Amino acid sequence: MDQEKIQQYIQTFLEKMGITIESIEPVSVAAHQMFNIHTPDSKRLIGPQGEHLRSLNYILRRMVERQSEPKENRFMIDVNGYQHTHIQELEQKATLLADRVRTFKSSADMVPMNPYERMIVHAMFTDDPDIVTESEGAGKSRHIVLRYKDSQ
């Protein structure tokens, strides 16, 4: 499904929820298509710790998936830059932790993350000559471990 149709799905869905939309801006972040919704109703859409936003992403992806191929629905919804800011903070934390792992030639555990966040961190270190990443744990406690390559 093309970008314009996805934007239309998002707009229609949110208008039916009674959300005021100022604009929907397509952006590419961390190798994903993201649609940033500018709205004064951000608190309702984001929810506590981003719970509503995660649910909104799931629902909208499923709606689009019914109309297209599953691989074509690789997009995310952001509200007033909330996700983008969160991704930048996650990348900064991972970079800082990786520097510590390099300095001490050791390993370090990150905090538990959702699958998308883990994917971002794994992608950050794919070509890194010193750091390898592994996911450990199960369910809500699943997290990434950054390891120095020589200490494996």
MOHU-V814239 format. One line per field, one symbol per residue. ss: DSSP state (~ for helix, > for strand, _ for the rest). phi: phi as a letter, one per 40 degrees, with the letter a starting at -180 (. if undefined). burial: # if it has 24 or more other C-alpha atoms within 12 Angstrom, else .. A space follows every 10 residues. Layout:
ss = ???
phi = ???
burial = ???
This chain:
ss = __~~~~~~~~ ~~~~~~____ __>>>>>>>_ _>>>>>>>__ _~~~~~_~~~ ~~~~~~~~~~ ~~~~~~~__~ ~~~_>>>>>_ _~~~~~~~~~ ~~~~~~~~~~ ~~~~__>>>_ ____~~~~~~ ~~~~______ >>>>>>__~~ ~_>>>>>>~~ ~_
phi = .cdcccdcdc cccccccgcc bcabbcbbbf gbcbbcccac ccdcccgcfg cccccccccc ccccdccacd ccbcabbbbf gdcdcccccc cccccccccc ccccfbbacc cdbcdccccc cdccbdbccb bbbacbgagc ccabbcbccc cc
burial = .....##.## #..#...... #..###...# ..#######. .#..##.... ..##.##..# ####...... ..######## ####..#..# #..##.##.. ##....#### ..##.##### ##.##....# #####..... ..######.. ..
